[in-house]
Every structure is written in C-alpha cells, then in structure tokens.
Amino acid sequence: MTQNQPPGAPRARIPGPQQPPPSYPRIRVGLWKQFLGIGLTLWTLTAIITYATKSATPVPTLILLGSFLVPVVFALWAYERHGRDLGVNLILGCFLTGGTLGVVGASVMEYQLPRPSLWMYAGTGLIEEAVKLGALMYVLRRHTRIRGPRAGLVLGATLGFGFAALESAGNAFDAAVSLQGVDLRTLLETEILRGVLTPFGHGLWTAVTGAALLAYRRPDGHFRFTAPVLGTCLGVSLLHALRDSTHGIALWLVARLGRAGLDRTAFGAGRPGHPSGGQDHLFALFWVGGLFLVALAGVAWARSLARRDPTWRNTP
C-alpha cells in the first residue's frame, strides 16, 4: 500500500521495466527482393526510353540505377540475413561513407601507377584493398562493441558494395561519353557486365578482409594488424589483381597457343582489343574461365570464414 492511499483501495499498478525503443529504423524481411524487382523494371524502362528518344537526359538516371541496383540489393540481403543486430545506421555508414572514402582514396593513390604494365594490376589490387580496409576502420573506430568474423563479413561486404557502386558509376560514365556523343550500347554492355560481376568483386573481397580484421579486434576496440590480417589483405589483393588481369591473360594465352607472339598491349590500360578469326571462342573460354575461377576462390574463402563463426547461423 502506497503512502496516503485510503484503506481498501485497489493497489496502483506499478509499471515494470520497459524495453528502450530501437535507436534505428527496422527493415522488413524480403525488402531486397522488392527492391530488385522495382529496380530492374525502372532500369529497363529507362534504357528503352533512352534508346527510343535518343536523348541524353535519362543517361544519368540510367547510370545511377545500373550502378547502384546490384550493390544495394546485396547489401540489403546481407543485412536481413546476417546483420540485423548491427543496425541500419552502421550499414548506411559503411555503404556511403566507407565507399566514398575508398573510391576517393584509391583514385588519388592509383594516379601514380605506371601504365601500361603488369604492376598496374598488382598495385591497383593492393591499393584498393588497403584503402577499403582503412575506410572500414574509420567507420568502426567508435563502435568498440563490433567484433567477430560475422560482423566483419557483413560490414566489409557492405562497404565493398558501396565502393563497387561508385566505381561502376564512374566506369559507366567513361563508357558512355565519346567524341560522337553518348554511346548507349557500350554503356548498357558495361553496366550489365559489371552488374553480373559485382557480387564476386569488391563486396566479396572486403568481406574477407573485414572478417579477418574484426576477428582479431581487441575488446577495447583497438585494431590489431596480426599476421593473419596482413596475409588476408595480401591474398585478397592477389585475387583482385587476377580478376582485373583476366582479359589480358586470356589474350596472352591465345597468342601463345596460336604462336602469334606476346602482345604486350594486352596488359595495357583500358579495354585491349579482341583476337580475330577463329580465336574468339578460345579467348572467351579463357576469359570467362578465369573470371569463374577467381570468383569461386573468393566465395570459398568467405564461406570458410563464415563456417568458423558459431553466431553466423544464429543471427536475429
């Protein structure tokens, strides 16, 4: 009985402990499927209108939709399946802030690389993976509770997809602009190709390095550059360099098998030429086969890291 309460009066109900409201908005399950369907429809409609009207006005919309669609869809999928306890704010921070810092930092550092040369691919892979890892550390510097391989896989993949979206937009713009105006066919080919390769590129590589980084993070939040972390970064950089150089390697193999000699321009900047005659099918086999092997290695690496974390299958 509380003070000043008359005898026989019903006891006042004392409220129990209340759950604090969530500090971030919730995303319903299955949103990535809806986003994918709507995005594909809008991109296809924009491409048809651009082709029919021959107008350059829808081109920026076409570039942005095509560049961000697949990265955003996979970031949403990773969040829904394995990262709902991390929070939307952190996911957005990795995708936007981390992706922007990665692209800008890599662009500044890659400017000094020799072109054309084999070192361009090795240097590009090492610089971009190191810059993305640094961007992930910057975003997570104040989130000391974020540790473990699962968090590293999800947040690393999200940052990598943000990097991939911005990089794809730049490449699509370069492909679209020509001396004759807007090259719509090259633009569409570039966006389709990069959209197919996006799940097996930056998002996958940064997921692997992020898992290694957060697996060895100290309880006080400090990052540790242990031998496994550095080795993972070097290994992922090698996969990156191999993926970038598969086109040139395929040309080199075709030239060697055809006894046409080694064409050093195969490893040059930009898009090297294709072989002529009956060598087209052999070149396509080597190129696609190389891309598949690199993608398979990255997927197997990420799956092995996920299986080692007991919380991977028990996420909210």
Protein Blocks (a to p, Z undefined) as FASTA:
>chain_A
ZZhiaehiacdddddddddddfbdcddehklmmmmmmmmmmmmmmmmmmmmnopaklmmm
mmmmmmmmmmmmmmmmmmmmmmmmnojklmmmmmmmmmmmmmmmmmmmmmmpccddfklm
mmmmmmmmmmmmmmmmmmmmmmmmlgcjklmmmmmmmmmmmmmmmmmmmmmmmmmpcfkb
pafklmmmmmmmmmmmmmmmmmmmmmmmmmmmmmmpcfkopacddfklmmmmmmmmmmmm
mmmmmmmmmmmmmmmmnonopafklmmghjddddehjllmmmmmmmmmmmmmmmmmmmmm
mmmmmmmpmklmmcZZ
